Amino acid sequence: MLKLKFTIGEVSNILNIPIDTLRYYDKIGLLSPQRDLNKYRYYYLEQLDSLITIRMLRAMDVPIERIHALLTDDSLNDMHELLVSKQRDIDRQLTYLKNLSQKLDFLKDKFQHFEDSDVIELVQSNPSWVLLTDSVMESTDKKLGSKVQQQLSKISAHQEWLAFCHIISIVSKDNLLTGNYHSYLNNGILSTFPMEDDAGVFMRLEPCFCARKCVVISKEGYTALDDHYEQMKKFIHKRGLKISGNSLEINLYNQYNNHYIEIYIPVIDKEEGWNEDEKVND
């Protein structure tokens, strides 16, 4: 029976596997070529199937030792378990990439809003997941620092969530109404990446109707937030609305000298309805 055989160079070209990699596989005994009477090394056609399998498994970051065990196994049980596990990993990666793409679109849109910080909009906020602490600046809890560290250690495994997070501050409704804009109810981090298992750490913020303003604050100029809040309160009153909850400040992007912040104030209609697409420049 005629057997097709290929030189190491031909296999490298056919399967796009570097020659050095093929030699390494031979050296460690993962897959060795055959030698003819002249001691030239050749790969037979069926060995190309094995190399295709090896390449697939390496693309999934399966260690060489595990691949060797799979190729020498007489059953498919371990291979089946591996493929199921890798499918879950790939699904998570696809979800991550999908959310990353949406995040990029989100940021591009947001950056346009910062070009005119006089604009106030009525919007529906996005669902998000938050990890909250007491106000860092105002808490009297001497153990707050260690509590925050414990919380952060719990979410260290949620790298996808952390990749989409922003620092946030929350001003209570009462402080909003009295103009006490720098007394925070909570600090924390927020992410729009979905968390199906909150592990007792995350809290979901449900979407709600809000007045929103995108503002640019210098590193030393946080008192300028007062004027922005006053503008938003006038806007809310003028539209026949009223404040219905705590405000949310999202640190969307930081430069060395500027902070780009979104302010959300929940509102409800007092008298007439409002147009969700309305955008007003006061």
N, C-alpha and C positions, 0 to 999 in steps of 0.2 A: 504494500500500500504506500503510495507516494505521500510524503508528509511535506507540507509547505514549511519552509524555514526562512528566518529573517536574521540579518546581522543586527548587532546592537544599534548601529547607526540608522538602519531602516526602521527598527522599532521606535527609536527616538523620534524620527520624522513622522511616522504614521500616528503615533499616540500623543505626540507633543510632550514627551517625558524626557527631561534632560539626561544625557548619557551618564553624567555623574550620579544621578539618582538611581539609574538602573544598576550601575556598578555597586552602589551602596546596598541596594536590595540583595544583590548577589553576595556581598561581603557578610551581611548579617544573616543570610540564609532565608530571607523572606521569599525570594523567587530567584532561582539561579538558572542561567541558560544551559543548554546542552553543549557538549564539546565533541567535535568530529575527530577523525583519526589524526588530523593535522593540528588538533587542539584549538581550532578556531571556535569561538563561542557563537551559538545560534539559538534563537527562540523559535519554537514551533507555534503553530496557529493557536492551539488550545491554551498556550501560555499567554497569548495576547488577551484572551478572555479574563485570565487571572489578573493581568496588569490593569485591565479596565476596571475590574472590581476594586483593586487596590487604590487606583486613582480616585474612584468615587468615594471610598471610605476616607481617604486622606483629605478630600475636599470637605468632608464633614468633621474634620479634626479628630478622627479616631486614631489613637496612638498605634505606633507600629506593632507593639507587643500584642495589643488587642486584635489587630488585623491578622497577625500570624496565628493566633489562637482560633480565630474564625475560619481561616482557610484550612486549618488542619482538623476542624471539628467534623464529626460524621453526621451531625443533625443541623437543622435550621433554627433550633429553638433560640440560641443566643443571638443569631443574626436577626431573627424576627423581633426580639426584645430591643435590640439596638436600633432597628429601623423605626419602631414605634416611638422610642425615646427621642431619636433625632428628628422625627416628624414634629413632635411637640416643640422642640427647640427651633425648628425652622418656622413653625407657625408663630412663635413668639417674636422671632426676628422680623417676619413679614409685618406683624402688627406694629412693631417698633418702627420699621421703615415707613409704613403708612402714616403713622402719627408724626414722624419726623418730617415727612413731606408736607403734611397739613400744618405743622409748626412753622415751617419755612414760609408758606403762604401767609400764615397768620402774622408773622413778624414783618413781612414785606408790607402787608396792609397796615399794620400798626405804625410802622415808621413813617408812612405817609401822613398819618394823623398828627404826628408831632410837628409837622411842618406848619401847622396853624393851631396853636394852643388856645385860641379863643373859641374854638368850636366845642359846643356841648351837644351831645346826642342822647336820644332815648333809644335804648337797646335792650335786648334780652341777653342776659349774661349766659356764658357757657357753663355746662356742668363741670365741676372740678373737685379735686380731692385735696384736703389740707391737713397739715399737722400743726396744731396750735399750742402755744405756751402762754403763760401769763406775760403781761407786758414786761419786757426785759428791763426797761428804764424805771418802772414804777413798782415792781414786785418787791414785797418785803420778805419773801421766802429766801432764806439764805442757802437753801438747797436747790434753788432753781437751776443753777448751772449744771449740777450733776444730773438733775432730772432731764434737762434738755439733751445732755450727752447720752443718757440711757435711751431716750426716744430716737435720737439719730442712729444709735447703734442698731436699733430694731429695724430701721428702714435701709440699712446699708446694703442689704441683699436686693433691694428693689431698684436696680441701676436704671431701668427704663424710666421709672417714675422720676428719679432724681435728675435724669437728663432733660426733663421738661419743666423743672420747678423754678419758681421765683420766690424771692423774699416778699412777705406781705406784712402789713400792719392793719389793725382794725380799730376804728373809732366808734364808740358806742353811740346809739341814737340820741341819748340824753346829752352827750357832749357835743354832738353835731348841732342840736337845737340851741344849745347855750353858747356855741362858738368856741368851745374848748377843744380845738382841733389837734393838739399835740399831746393829749392825754389818751394813751392807747389802752384799749381793753385787752387786746392780744397781739402778739407777734407770732410769726410762723413761716411756713413755706407752703406754697400752693403749686399744684401741677394739674394740667388737663389730661394727663395720661391716665386712662381708666385703671382703677384698682378694684378687682373683683373680690379679693380677700383683703379686708382692711386690717387684719391682724390686731384689732383692738387699738390701733394707733391712728388711722386715718379717719377723717370725717368728710362726708360728701356734702358739697354745697350745691343745692338744687338751683336750676336756672330761675331767674326772676327779672322783672322789668326794672331797669335802672337808668338814672342819669349818669352819663359817662363823660369824663374829660381827660384828655391826654396832656400832661404838663411836663415841662423840662425845668428841673430845679438844680441850681448849682450846689456843689458839695457843701458850701457854707451858707446856703440860702434857703433853708427849709421853712423859714418864717413866711416865705412867699406863698406857701400852701394856703395860708389864711385867706388871701385874696381870691384864690381859685375856688375855695369852698364857698366863700360869700357869693361869688358869681353863680355857682351851681345852685345855691339855695334860692337866689333871686329867679333863676331860670325855672326851678321847680315850682315856686309860688306863682310865677307869671303864667305857667301852663295849667294852672288849676290842679296841681298835684300836691301830694304831701309825702314827707319822708316816712318810710315804713320799716326801716331797720338800720342796722349798723353799716357804716361805710367801709369799703375795702380799698386799700392802697396797694397796688401791685408794682413792685420795682421791676419793670420790664427789661431794662437794659441800663448798664452802668458804664460810663467812661470815667477817666481819672477825675474830671472836673464837673461832669454833669450826670444827673440821675434822671432817667426817663420813666415817668410814673403814670399809671392809669388809676384814676379815682372812680369808683363805682358807688353810687348812693341809691339804694332801693327806694322805689316810689310806688304809690298807688293813686288811682284816679279819684279825685274828690267830687268832681261834677261831670265833666264831659270826657269822652274817650280821647285817645291820642293816636297819632299815626306812628307806627313802629319805625317807618323809614324817615321820619322827620329829622332834619338836621338844622340846627339854628346857630347862627353866628351873632352873639350878643356883644 
